[in-house]
Amino acid sequence: MLRLSGSALLILFITGISSADNWPAWRGLHGDGSSAEKLPLKWSPTENVRWKVKLPGPGSSTPIIWGDRIFLTQSLNKEGSERAVMCFDRSEGKLLWQKSIPFEGKESTHATNPYCSASPVTDGERVIASMGSAGVVCYDFEGKQLWQRDLGIFEHVWGTAASPILYGDLVILNCGPGGRTFLLAMNKKTGEDVWKIEIPGGDRDNKKGGGWIGSWSTPRIVSVDGKDQLIMSWPMAVKAHDPKDGTVLWECEGLTRLVYTSPLISSDAVVAMSGYGGSAVAVKLGGKGDVTTTHRLWHHSKQNPQRIGSGVIVGDHVYMANAGPGTVQCIEVRTGKQLWDTQRLGNSHWGSIVHADGKLFVTDQNGDTHIFAAKPEFESLGKNRLGEHTDASIAISNGELFIRTYQHLWCIGEAKK
């Protein structure tokens, strides 16, 4: 019985000319934060820095890379009235073009979540970005606007952050959170709706006393017994949708009301984690309908840390870096057993872990990148400090790391001999 994770499938979904050197979406080519690259293990503001470029302001989105182009979303001011896609030359960091869309409305967010937190996505011909209440916009590689969609206002006191993904000719986006929440598939060439599934929303600011609720999760694609499924972590449950029409294929209860992380997928299971100290679950793939009692492998309901960035699965283990109290964890996928969970690396981790060459890399909010081994026994491999606040995840391409801080976009690579 063949089951492939999103790792193998996204190679096919993006285009046939993809290579390991491209990082075309948040969490990379495979959608899981993994790379086949060998990366430098040591850097500082004066060591192994190929270049750095000043950014217009703070931001949390991760850059994406295709060929000689780097794309980044950025609010050009604190108010979010100009929201831009920036295109840089990857060899030296030169700004090639910057295109912004104006937004005259009002959209809530939190001081810790600057506008334009969603990363863009590309298929090598076009780059598509979600700008929250300013809509979704698509450009070609020269900066020509191909289409733009106004999806209405999204209101939540903590703002928006989910990134779009590509599936064949579809661009799929978790639209929300807040009172208006829906899962939307658009034609990537025209921006026209293909399907839309309404999701129960919630009070934008808890003034009615119902409790905070929402999902900032980015979807994942997996093939199960030869059929594609779109996995989403929603408030209270993880669900599989048919990516062709949005129909719910199965669902498993066990998450709590706030979900910041994206689902993690192994060869035969999904691991989903709530935020704000909420629960975590693992679900065996292959079920239909409500699989809570038939396919749930484990459920961690109590004493969980705050989780904002997403983890990775390497082999039989989940590796997770937590926002509070700045610890990293190793958990068995099948059993939920925590092999280590008290390893504190540094400050709070908002960035997601990336995996390359048996090593795990994750940033903390001090701008330190921690490196540790992808194995059940904890082994620290180093720490590299840039000294600038960062909430973003690392992007990897051609043996280089791209790190977005509040001040700069950095390209880290070993000195050329």
C-alpha positions in Angstrom: 0.0 0.0 0.0 1.8 3.1 -1.2 1.5 6.4 0.6 3.6 9.4 -0.2 3.9 12.5 1.9 3.7 16.0 0.5 7.4 15.8 0.1 7.3 13.8 -3.1 4.1 15.3 -4.4 4.9 19.0 -4.4 7.8 18.3 -6.7 5.2 17.2 -9.3 2.6 19.9 -8.4 4.8 22.9 -8.9 6.4 22.2 -12.3 8.6 19.6 -14.0 11.6 22.0 -14.0 11.8 22.3 -10.2 15.1 21.5 -8.6 16.4 21.1 -5.1 17.9 24.6 -5.3 14.5 26.3 -5.4 12.5 27.2 -2.3 9.2 28.1 -4.0 6.9 28.3 -1.0 6.8 28.7 2.8 8.5 25.6 4.1 10.2 24.9 0.8 9.8 22.7 -2.3 8.3 19.8 -0.3 6.1 21.9 2.0 7.7 20.3 5.0 10.7 22.4 5.8 13.2 19.8 4.4 16.1 20.2 2.0 18.8 18.0 0.5 21.4 20.8 0.8 24.6 20.9 2.8 24.7 24.2 4.8 27.2 26.2 6.7 27.2 25.6 10.4 28.9 28.8 11.5 28.3 32.5 10.8 28.0 35.9 12.4 27.4 39.5 11.2 31.0 39.5 9.9 31.5 35.8 9.0 30.0 33.8 6.1 27.6 36.6 5.1 27.3 36.8 1.3 25.2 39.9 1.5 22.5 41.7 3.5 19.9 44.2 2.4 18.0 46.7 4.4 14.2 46.2 4.5 11.6 48.9 4.7 10.3 47.7 8.1 9.6 44.7 10.3 8.0 41.6 9.0 7.6 37.9 9.7 7.2 36.3 6.2 9.8 33.9 4.8 11.5 34.6 1.5 11.0 32.2 -1.4 13.6 31.5 -4.1 13.4 30.5 -7.7 16.5 30.5 -9.8 18.2 33.9 -9.6 15.1 35.6 -8.0 14.1 36.0 -4.3 10.5 37.2 -3.5 9.4 38.6 -0.2 6.2 40.2 1.1 6.5 43.4 3.0 4.3 46.1 4.4 5.8 49.4 3.5 4.4 51.2 6.5 3.2 50.4 10.0 -0.4 51.1 9.1 -0.4 48.5 6.3 -1.8 50.9 3.7 0.9 49.8 1.2 1.6 46.1 0.9 4.3 44.9 -1.4 6.0 42.0 -3.1 9.7 42.7 -3.4 11.9 40.9 -5.9 15.7 40.7 -5.3 18.6 39.3 -7.3 19.8 36.3 -5.3 23.5 36.7 -6.2 24.0 40.1 -4.5 20.7 41.2 -3.0 19.9 44.0 -5.4 16.3 45.0 -5.5 15.0 44.3 -9.0 11.4 45.5 -8.5 8.9 46.3 -5.9 5.1 46.3 -6.5 2.6 47.4 -3.9 -1.1 47.4 -3.7 -2.9 50.2 -1.6 -5.3 49.4 1.2 -7.5 52.1 2.4 -9.6 50.1 4.9 -9.0 49.1 8.4 -7.7 45.7 9.5 -6.8 44.7 13.0 -3.5 43.0 13.8 -1.2 42.6 16.8 2.0 44.5 17.4 3.8 41.2 17.2 2.3 40.3 13.8 3.2 43.0 11.2 1.1 43.1 8.1 2.1 40.8 5.2 3.1 37.8 7.4 2.1 35.3 4.7 4.9 34.1 2.5 4.3 34.1 -1.3 4.4 31.0 -3.6 5.7 30.6 -7.1 5.6 28.0 -9.9 8.6 29.5 -11.8 6.4 31.7 -14.0 4.2 33.7 -11.6 4.4 34.7 -7.9 1.2 34.8 -5.8 0.9 36.6 -2.5 -1.8 36.9 0.1 -2.0 40.4 1.6 -4.7 39.7 4.2 -7.6 42.2 3.8 -5.8 43.8 0.9 -6.5 40.7 -1.2 -4.5 38.2 -3.2 -2.2 39.4 -6.0 -0.3 37.6 -8.8 2.8 39.0 -10.7 5.0 37.6 -13.4 8.7 37.4 -12.8 9.2 40.9 -14.2 6.7 42.5 -11.8 3.8 42.8 -14.2 0.5 42.3 -12.4 -1.5 39.4 -13.9 -4.5 39.5 -11.6 -5.7 40.7 -8.2 -8.5 39.5 -6.0 -10.4 41.4 -3.3 -11.6 38.8 -0.8 -13.0 41.3 1.7 -12.0 42.2 5.2 -10.6 39.7 7.7 -10.9 40.8 11.2 -9.0 39.2 14.1 -7.2 41.0 16.9 -4.1 39.0 16.1 -4.2 39.5 12.3 -3.6 37.0 9.5 -0.6 34.8 8.5 -1.6 31.7 6.5 0.4 31.3 3.2 -1.0 30.1 -0.1 0.0 26.8 -1.7 -0.1 25.5 -5.2 -1.8 22.3 -6.3 -1.8 21.8 -10.1 -3.5 24.9 -11.6 -5.0 25.8 -8.2 -3.8 28.3 -5.6 -5.3 27.3 -2.2 -5.5 29.6 0.8 -6.8 29.4 4.3 -8.7 32.7 4.5 -9.2 34.1 8.0 -9.3 33.8 11.0 -12.3 35.7 12.4 -16.0 35.9 11.8 -15.3 35.4 8.0 -13.3 32.2 7.6 -13.1 30.0 4.5 -10.9 27.6 2.5 -10.6 28.9 -1.0 -9.2 27.5 -4.3 -8.5 29.9 -7.2 -7.3 29.3 -10.7 -3.6 30.3 -10.5 -3.7 31.8 -14.0 -6.8 34.0 -13.6 -7.6 34.3 -9.9 -11.1 33.0 -10.5 -12.8 30.9 -7.8 -12.8 27.2 -8.4 -14.3 26.2 -5.0 -14.9 27.7 -1.6 -15.7 26.0 1.7 -17.1 28.1 4.5 -15.5 27.4 7.9 -17.1 28.3 11.2 -15.5 31.5 12.5 -15.5 33.2 15.8 -15.4 36.4 17.8 -12.6 38.6 16.5 -11.5 40.0 19.8 -13.3 37.9 22.5 -15.5 40.8 23.6 -18.5 38.5 23.7 -16.7 36.1 26.1 -16.8 33.1 23.8 -13.0 32.7 23.9 -10.3 33.3 21.3 -10.6 31.0 18.2 -8.9 30.7 14.9 -6.5 28.9 12.6 -3.4 30.5 11.0 -2.4 27.1 9.5 -1.1 26.7 6.0 -2.5 23.6 4.2 -0.4 20.5 3.3 -1.0 18.0 0.4 -0.5 14.2 0.8 -1.4 11.2 -1.3 -3.2 8.3 0.4 -3.7 5.1 -1.5 -3.2 7.0 -4.7 -5.6 9.8 -4.0 -4.7 13.3 -3.0 -5.8 14.9 0.3 -5.4 18.4 1.6 -4.7 18.4 5.3 -5.7 21.4 7.5 -5.5 22.0 11.2 -8.7 23.8 12.2 -9.9 24.9 15.7 -10.9 21.7 17.5 -10.0 19.2 14.7 -7.6 18.2 12.0 -9.4 17.5 8.7 -8.6 16.2 5.2 -10.3 17.9 2.3 -10.4 16.8 -1.3 -8.2 19.4 -3.0 -10.3 19.2 -6.2 -13.5 20.5 -4.6 -12.9 21.0 -0.8 -15.1 18.2 0.4 -14.2 16.9 3.9 -12.9 13.3 3.6 -12.1 12.7 7.2 -11.8 14.6 10.5 -10.3 13.9 13.9 -11.1 15.8 17.1 -8.5 16.7 19.6 -7.2 20.2 18.8 -8.1 23.3 20.8 -9.5 26.7 19.8 -6.2 28.3 18.6 -4.0 26.8 15.9 -0.9 28.5 14.7 1.2 25.6 13.3 0.8 23.7 10.1 0.2 19.9 10.0 3.2 17.6 9.8 3.0 14.5 7.7 4.9 11.2 7.8 4.5 8.2 5.6 1.3 7.1 7.3 0.3 9.7 9.9 -0.5 13.4 10.5 0.6 15.3 13.5 -1.2 18.5 14.4 -0.5 20.9 17.2 -2.5 23.7 18.8 -1.1 26.9 20.1 -1.5 28.9 23.3 -0.7 25.8 25.4 -3.4 23.8 23.6 -3.4 20.1 22.7 -1.7 18.0 20.0 -2.8 14.9 18.1 -1.5 12.3 15.8 -3.8 10.6 13.2 -3.2 7.5 11.2 -3.9 8.1 7.5 -6.4 6.0 5.6 -9.7 6.7 7.4 -13.0 8.1 6.3 -15.6 10.3 8.1 -15.0 10.9 11.8 -11.9 8.9 12.7 -11.4 10.2 16.2 -12.0 6.8 17.8 -10.6 4.6 15.0 -7.4 6.4 13.8 -6.2 8.7 16.5 -2.8 7.5 17.6 -2.3 9.8 20.6 -3.6 12.9 22.2 -1.6 15.3 24.3 -4.3 17.4 26.0 -2.5 19.0 29.0 0.7 20.9 29.9 1.8 21.7 26.4 4.0 24.7 25.6 3.0 27.7 23.4 3.6 26.7 19.8 3.7 29.2 16.9 6.3 27.9 14.4 5.9 24.5 12.8 8.0 21.4 13.5 9.5 18.8 11.2 9.2 15.0 10.9 12.5 13.1 10.3 12.1 9.4 10.2 10.0 8.2 13.1 10.3 11.4 15.2 8.7 14.9 15.4 11.0 17.8 16.3 9.4 20.9 17.6 10.7 24.3 18.7 8.4 26.1 21.1 7.6 29.8 21.5 7.4 29.5 25.2 9.6 28.7 27.1 12.1 28.4 24.2 12.5 24.7 24.4 12.9 22.0 21.7 11.2 18.6 21.8 11.6 15.2 20.2 8.4 13.1 20.1 7.8 9.6 18.6 5.3 9.9 15.8 3.6 6.6 16.4 3.3 6.7 20.2 3.5 10.4 21.2 6.3 9.5 23.7 8.4 12.6 24.4 12.1 11.6 24.3 13.3 15.0 25.3 11.3 18.1 26.0 13.3 20.2 28.5 16.1 21.3 26.1 16.1 25.0 26.2 18.1 26.6 23.4 17.5 30.3 23.9 14.7 32.8 23.5 11.2 32.2 22.3 11.1 30.4 18.9 8.5 31.8 16.4 10.2 30.6 13.3 9.7 27.0 12.0 12.3 24.3 12.0 14.1 23.4 8.8 15.9 20.1 8.2 19.0 19.6 6.0 21.7 16.9 6.0 20.6 15.4 9.3 20.7 18.8 11.0 17.9 21.0 12.3 18.0 24.8 12.1 15.7 27.2 13.9 15.8 30.9 14.7 14.7 32.5 17.9 13.5 36.0 18.5 17.0 37.3 19.5 18.1 36.5 15.9 20.1 33.5 17.0 19.9 30.4 14.8 20.2 27.1 16.8 21.5 24.0 15.2 20.9 20.5 16.6 21.0 16.9 15.4 18.0 15.2 13.9 18.2 12.2 16.2 16.5 10.9 19.3 19.4 11.8 21.6 19.7 15.6 21.9 23.0 17.0 20.5 23.6 20.7 20.1 25.7 21.5 17.0 26.0 25.3 17.5 24.4 28.7 17.7 24.9 31.6 15.4 24.0 35.2 16.3 22.9 38.0 14.0 21.7 40.2 16.8 18.4 41.3 15.1 14.9 40.4 16.1 13.4 37.7 13.9 10.1 35.8 13.8 10.6 34.3 10.3 11.6 30.8 9.2 14.8 30.1 7.3 14.7 29.6 3.5 17.4 27.3 1.9 18.7 27.4 -1.7 21.9 26.2 -3.3 23.8 25.7 0.0 22.8 29.1 1.3 20.5 30.2 4.1 18.2 33.2 3.8 17.2 34.8 7.1 14.7 37.6 7.3 15.0 39.8 10.4 13.1 42.9 11.3 15.9 45.0 9.8 17.5 43.0 7.0 17.3 40.1 4.6 20.5 38.1 5.0 22.2 35.6 2.7 24.4 33.2 4.6 26.9 31.0 2.8 30.4 29.8 3.2 33.1 31.9 1.8 33.9 31.0 -1.8 37.4 29.5 -2.3 
